[in-house]
């Protein structure tokens, strides 16, 4: 009902297990080009005929047969089981959930043996078996896990008038862990490993699966980052590429030039209502280059992507001077196209395809670095989140177009894999809004009366204020601040005082996938401001001038060093512009860099040390909570300085 194309599944096969490749060239961290957890998983080994055995090829490509009697004696057989296990656990969140569900179940089993049955020898034998047959790092982590499980004893539970014995609690933990694993597979639309061998008549593999389940789960986490690079830091999710279907662009250009007359307002045509435009549009919807660019951002094991045909349109620019105020003015104002920024894990993408030559009109993105701005020429593609990406157009100085600028606007819905109902919901919400907004837009192209004129102004004003808010604070940050505030004073203090350090450290550690530099700067400055407000609320009331003037001056000197360092670098380089490749490296020789190493961080450390010495040691005016808070800030700055020292590009 929302113009969605039927869902199709693409299967990619490969021959080995691989994890993201990391190289440390000049101490910079580089991930595999398709970093977004697009792992290449080992193919399932086919069962051998009636012998009920499985084979695994080791490094020498020699088959290693195993069955229930021999499986626990070789690391090669563990690798064989791992090669069968991992294709059923491709989704990062499914693997992360398994760490919890499996952990609960294994804890129940270990406590059942050690506490209820008083058979600790069985626990030690299990830990030793895993240690001898699994990879070294996995074995160490699993041993630590077993030790931790033994440190959390099982106790009986009293629920109203009914008492749950230790045996019942262990049984519930085992059953709950097992059932929650199946729930996790259902949520993330992945088949279970157990179904693969139970249906093949290898019920004995259940024993193998159970014994090695926890180390296999640990393995699955060790070979991926589990969305860690996206923690605290917004990545650049814009789609930029050339089309592969150039013939379709040529056909659309020919149709536009022969069927759309020149106008002083922009022209909008719905491409699926004409035979001459529907075919080329469908070809571009399924363009291999566009889909490959999407898959560089949204991994196929995590997301489904489907065209939303009901929102597509052909856009032809106006001819002549721009009017003072009509709905076309919105294009020249930074804006997001839709209001549904709050649909979690679901995105509606607008993808612009250039079907005529263009050197004059430039598409700009407020929350990306200026190097990401695009002059969309013929055969070029620029895609962005319809509801979250601020963008606008302006003119390249000195450039003119010989032909009207014409675009095909395609739309795609991106949603969690298998959640087709949610994809339909996101698409339906956005298509409904687009239809309503399109009607208002067309109505105000030629404002004929006071109502249309006021409506045009209203569209522009709401667009402008939304742009100002999104560029300085952001709706998602507002939700975070309100949610942490609702948790109470202490959670709000902790969760908003240190988030900017997470932005710093994650940006420095994970430089790929590409970072949205404007989002980085906005979020870092916002949460640094909130952190300073927390500190000011605690320190300013205890200052008594002129008695505390020496402490105030010393702290201000430290902060002045940081400000001077920022002035020397400029805002872009301050927020890792050189390290992230947005600007060229530049040698800074002015003060304080010619005098103080790492002056930006050293200045902060000096300032907070001065506050501690004067107001905590000498005057004893600060509460222990404030002292601990300052200590935590200094610790975070020190950790980040050490990170820069050991992983800097220079």
N, C-alpha and C positions, 0 to 999 in steps of 0.2 A: 504493500500500500504506500510505501515511501519511495518508490522508484529504485529500490535496491536490486542489483543484479544477483542472480542465484549464487549461493556460496559454493565454491569449489575448493578442493583440497589439493595442494601440491606436495608431492613426496620427493624428497631429496635423499639419495643413498650415498654412502661413502664407506670406506674400508678400514677406518681406524678411529680410535678415541684420541681427541686432541683437546688441549686446553689453550687459553689465550697465550700467545707468544709474547714474552716480555724481553726487551733488550734495553740495556742501560748505556746508551750512547750519550757521552758527555753528561752522564748522571741524570738524563731525562728518562722518564718512563714512557715507553711506547707500547701500545697494545696492538694485537692483531687488527688488521683493517676492519674486519667485521666483528668488532669487539662485543656488540650487544648480545653476548652469550649465544651467538649462533654457532654452537659447537658441532663438530663432526663426530657422529657417534658410531661406535662399532656395530656392524650388522649382526643381527641374531644368527647364531650358528644353527644350521639345520640338524634336526635329530638324525642320528644314524638309524638304519633299519632295525629290526626287532631286538637288537642287543641292549637297548635302554641305556646307551652311553652317549656322551657328548664329546666333541673334539675341540681342541684349542691349539692354534698354531703359535709357538713361541718365537723368539727372535731368530732361530734357525729354520723357521717354517716347518718344523717337524711336528706332526700331530701328537697331542698328549691326550690319550683316552683317559677318562675317569668315570667312576661310578660311585655308589654310596660307600663301597669298601675302601676306596683309595683316595677319595677326594681331599681329605684333610692332611695329606702328607706333602703337598707341593705348593709353592707360591704360584707356579704356572697355572694350576687348576683354579686358584683364587682369581687370577686374571681372566680365566675363561668364564667364570661365573660373572665377574664384573662386566665383561664385554656383553653378556646377555642382559644384565641388570640395568645398565645405564640407558639404553634406548627407551626404557619405560619411565625414565626420570629425567626428562629434558628441561622441564619447566623449573626455573630458579626457585619460585615460591613453593612449588611442590616439594622440592628437595629441602628447603628451609623448614617447611612444615613437618617433614619426616624426621628432622632432627629432634623435634619436640615429641611427636607421637611415638616414634620408635624408642626415644629415650624413656618415656613413661612406661611403655610396655617392658622394656629390658630391665628397668629399675624394679618393676613388679616381679619379674622372673628371678632376678638376683636376690632380692629380699626374701622371696619364697624359699629359695635354696638355703640362703645363709641364716635367716632368722627363724622362719617357720619350721623348716626341716632340719636346721642345725647342720647343714652340709656345706660349710665354707670351702671344703676341698673341691667341690664341684665348681664353685665360682672361680677358684684359682686355676683349675684345669681349663675352664672356658677362656679365661683371660690369656693363659699361656698358649692355648691352641691358636687364638686369633693373632697373638704377637708373633708366633712362628710362621704363620702362613700369609699374613698381610704385609703390604709395604711398610717401610720403617716408620715414616711420619704417621701413617694411619695407625700403626701398632702403638706408638707412643701416646697418641691422643686417645685411643680406645682404652689403653691401660689407665690413663688418668680418669677417663669417664667411669670405668669400673670402680676405681678407688673412691670417686665422688659418690657413686651410688651407695657404697657401703657406709659412707659417712652420713647418709640420710636414712635413718632407721624407719621401719614401718611400725605404726602404732594402731591399736584398735580405735574405732571411731564410734562416738555415741550420737545417734540421730534420733532425737526425741526419746522414745522409750525403747528403741531398738539399738543394740550394740553390734557393730560390724567387727568381727574378729580380724586378726592379722591375716589369716588365710583368705578371708573374703576381700579385704582391701587389696591384697596382692592379685587376686583373681580379677577384680574390677580394673586394676591398672593394666593388666595384660590384655583383657578384653577391650578396654577403652582405647588403648594404644592401637590395637589391631583394627577396630572399627573406624577410628579417626584417620588411619592411613587410607582406608577405602574412601572415606569422605573427601580427603585431600585429592585423591586421584579423580574423583567425580567432579570436584570444583574446578580443577585445572585441566579436565578433559584429557587425561592420559590413562591408558590401559594399565592394569597391574601386571607385574612380573609373574605372580603366582598363576594367573590365568593362562600364561603361555606354556607352562609345563604341566599343569594339572590337566589341561585339555589334550596334551600329547601323551598322556599315560605315564608321566614321570612323577608320581606322587612322592617318591622318595626324595625329590629335590626340595620338598618342604623342610626337611631336616637341615639341608645345606643352607637354604635360604634363611632359616631362622638363626642358625649359628653365626652366619656371616652378615646378617642384616645390618647391624650397627656399624661395623667397619665399612660396609658398602655405602651406607648413608654418609659417613664421614668422607669417604672418597669422593662422592658426588659433590660435596661442598668444597673440597680442596681444589677441584678442577674448574671452579667458576668463582666469579666475584659476587654473585647474588645481588645485583643491583647496587653494590657498594659505591661505584663511581657516581651514581645518581643521588647519593645521600648528601643532603645539604646544598648541592650544586645543580642548577638547571643546565641541561645540555642543549646545544643548538639542534633543534628538530626541524629546521627548514629543509625542504627538498629542492635541490638545485641540480639540474642535469640537462643535456640535450635530448630531444626526442629521437626515438628510433624510426617512428612512422612519419618520415618527412613527406611522403606522398599525400597523407591525410591533411597535413598543413597546407600543402599546395592546393588541394581541392577546396578547402575552406576559404583560402585567400581568393581563389577564382570566384567562388560563389558570392562572397562579400562584395567584391568589386563590381559584380554584375547585377546584384540584387538590392543593395542597400544604398540609398541616395545620401548625399552629404547633408548634415544637419548641424545646427548650432548647439544642440544638446546631444549627449551621449545616446547611442542606440543600443537596445538590448533585444536579442533574439533568442528564442528557446530552441536549441538545435535539434531536439528529437521530434519536432513538429513538422519538419521538412525533409523530404527524401534526399535532397541535395546536401544536407548537413548531418543527418543522422548517422549515415555510414561512416564518414570520417571521424565523427565524434566518438563512436563506439570503438573504432580502431585506436584512437588516442587514449580512451579510458583504459584499454588493456595494453597500452604501450609497454614493452619489455623494459625499456630504460627507466620509465617512471616507477614501475613496480620494483625494480632492482634498487632504486634510490630509497623507496619506502622501506625495503627490507634491510637496508643498511642502518636504519633507525629503529624499526620495529621487527624484532626477531620472529621468524615464522613459528617457533615453538611457544611464543608468548602472545602473539596478536594475530587476529584476522583483519583483513583489509578488503572492503567492498565498495564499488562505486555507488554514488547516490545520484541517479540520473535526473531525479525531479528537481534538483537545484542547479543543473548545468545551464549555462547561457553563453551566447556569443556577445562580446562587448566591443563596440566600435566607438572610438573617441569622437568628441565634438569637433567641429571646424569653426575657427574664428576665435575672437577674444573671449576669455572667461567672464561670465556674469558676476555681479557683485555678490548676490546671495541666492543660490538655489541648492538643490540636493547634491549637485555635482561638487559643491565646495567641500563636501565630506572627504572626497578622495585626496584633497590637498591638506587634510587635517589628520594628524596621527590618530589611529582608531583601531579597534578590533571589530570584526564583522558581526559577531554574535555575542549573546549574553551568557551562554552556558559554560562558563569557566569552571563550574562546580560539579561537572560530571566526572567522577574519579575513574581513571584508567580508560576513559573513552574520549576520543577526539574526532572532530569533524574537520577535515582538511579541505582548503580551497587551493587548487592547483591551477596556476595561470600558464597557458601555452601560447607563445608568440606565433601568430600566423601571418604577420606582415613585418617587414624590416622596421627597426626602431633603434635610433641612437640618441634620442632626445629625452624621453620620459624614463625616469629612474624610480625604482621601488626601494624605499628605505625602511629599515627596521630599527625602531627606537631602542630596543633592548638587546640588540646585537652590536658588535663592533662595526664601525663604518665600512670596513673592508668587506662586510657581508652584503652591502647594498648591491642591487642588481639592476642593470639596464637590460631589460628583457627583449632580446632581438628575435628574429624569426627562427623557429625551431628550438628556441630556448624554453626552459621550464623552471618556474619558481612556485613552490608550494609551502604553505604555512598553516598553522592552527587557526581555524576560523574564529575561535572564541578567546584565544589567549595571546596571540602574537600582535603587538602594536606595529602598524605599518602605515605608510602614506606614500604619495608620489610627489615628485618635483621635477624640474627640468634641468638637464645638464647644461651648464653655461656654454653658449656658442654653438649648440647643436640644434638642427632642425630636421624634421622628417619630410620626405618627399611623398609619403603615402600615409593615409590615415592609420593610426595605431589601432590594431585589432587584436583581440585576445579571445581565446576559448577558455572559459572558466569551468574547470572540472571539479568535482567534489567526491570525497571518499570518507567513509566512516572507519575508524580504527578502534578496535575493542578487544578485550581479553579473549583469548582463543576459545572457541566453542560457545561463548556467551552470545548466541545470535539474538536472543530476546533483548539483551542489553544494547547490542548494536542497532537493532530496530528502534529501540527507545531513543537513543542518541540521535539517530538519523531523523526520526519523526519530529523530535523537538526542534532540531535545527531547520528542517524543511518548513515546518509550520511558521517559525519565526521569519525565515527568509521570505516566505510568501507575503506575510504581513508587512515586513520592512520594504519589500520590493514595491508593494502597492503605494505606500507612503512616499517612497523615493520617486516613483513615476508621477505621482500626483503633484510633487513640488518641483519637478523639472521646469515647469512654466507657472510660477505662482500667479494666479489670476486675481486673487482677492486677499482680504486681511487674514482669513483662516489659513490659506495655503502659505502665505508669507510667514505667519507666526509659526506654522508647523515646520517650515524650512529652518527657521531660527532655532526652534526647539530641538530638532535633529542635530543641528551643529553644536548647540550648547551642551547637550547631554554627551555628545561624542567628545567634546573638548574636556569636560570635567572627568569623564571616564579615563581619558588619556592621561591627565595630570595625576589622577589617583594611581593608576596602574604603573606609571613610570616611577613614582616616588615611594609607594607603599606596596601595592599589589593586593588583589583580593585574596589570594591564597595565604599571604602573610597575615592578613586581617583575621582569617579563620584560625590560623595557628595561634595568634596572640589571644584571641577570645577564648579558644579552647584551653590554653595553658592557664589563663586567668581564672577560668571556671574551676580548675583543679585545686585552687587554693594558693595562699601567699608563697609557700615554700616551693612547690612545683613551678609556679610562675617565675619566681626568682631564678631558679636553676635553669629552666628550659629556655629562658630568654636572655640570660647573662652570658652564655658561652656558645651560642649557635654560630656567631660570626667566626669563631675559631674553627669550627667544622667547615665553614665555607673556605677559609684560608687553606686548611690542611688538605681537604679533599681536592680542591682546585690544583694545588701544587703536586699532589701525589698522583692523581688520575687526570692527565691532560688530554686524553682521548677517551671516549668520543669528544668531539669539539665542544667547547664550553660556550654558552651564550654569555658573552662578556658583560652586556648591559644588565642582565639578570644578576650576575655575580656582583657587580658594583652596587646595584640597588640593595640586594639582600645584605651584603656585608655592611654597608653604611647604615641601613635601618637597624640591624640588630646590635651594631656597635653603639648606636645612639641610645637604644633601649638599655644596654648594659651600663652606659655612662649615667643614664638617668637613675638607675638603681643605686649606683655608687654615690651620686650627688645627694640623693634622698637620705643617705646614711651619714655622709661626711659634712655636708654644709651646715647642718644644725649644731655641730659641735665646735665649729670654728669661732674663735673669739679674737677679734682684731683690737689692738695691734699685737697682743700677746703671741698669737700664732702666726705672725707674719713670716718668720723664717721658714716654717714648714710649708706655708703656702707658696712662697717664692721658690723654694727648692722643687716642689712638685711642678710648678709652672715651668721651671727651666727644663725639666724632663719632657713635659708635653711640648714645649717649644722646639726641642730637638726633633721630635717626631714630625711636627708641622713643617719644620725647615727641610727635613728629608723628603716629605711628600711634595713640597714645592720644587725641589730639585728634580725629582723623578717625573712629576706630572701625574694626574689621576690614572691614566691608562697604565703606565709602568708600575705605579704603586700597586695596582691590582693585577700584577703578573702579566701585563701586556706583552713584554718581551719573551717571557718564558712560554707563553701560550701561542706565540708566533703572530700576534696582531701587529706589532711594530718591530722595527729592527733594533737589535741591541745597541746600546749607546753607553759610552764610558762617561761616568759622572765623576767630576773632580772637584766640585764646589763643596762648601761646608754644608752639612757635617760629614759628608762622605770622605773628605780628605783628612779627617781627624779621628772619627769614631767608627769602628767596625759595626755593621748592622745597626746604624743609628736609629732607624725607625722603631725597632724592638728595644734596643738599649735605652732609648729615651723613655719608653713606657715603663721599663723595669726600674729606671732611676726615679721616675715620678712616683710610682707606687711604693718603692722602698722608702722614699722620703715621707710619704704619708704614714707608713707603718712606724717608722722611727719616731716621728714627731708626735703623732696623735695616739699611738698605741704604747710605745716604750716610754717616752718622756712624760706625756700628759695623761696617759691611761684613760683616754676619752672614748675609745672605740670598743664596741661590744665584740665578744668572741665571734659572733656570726659575721660581722663586718671584717674582722681580721682573717677569718677563714676564706671569705669571699675574695679579698685582695690576694691572699696566697694562691687561690685557685687561678685567678687571672694571671699572676706572675708565672705560675707553672705552665699554663697554656701558651703564653708568649715564649717561654723558654723552650718548650717542646717544638714549637713552630720554628724557632731560630735554629735549633739542632737539625730539624728537617731541611731547612734551607741550606745549611752548611754541608750536609751530606748528599743532598739530591739536587742541588742547584745545577743549572745548565752551564754555568760559567766557572 
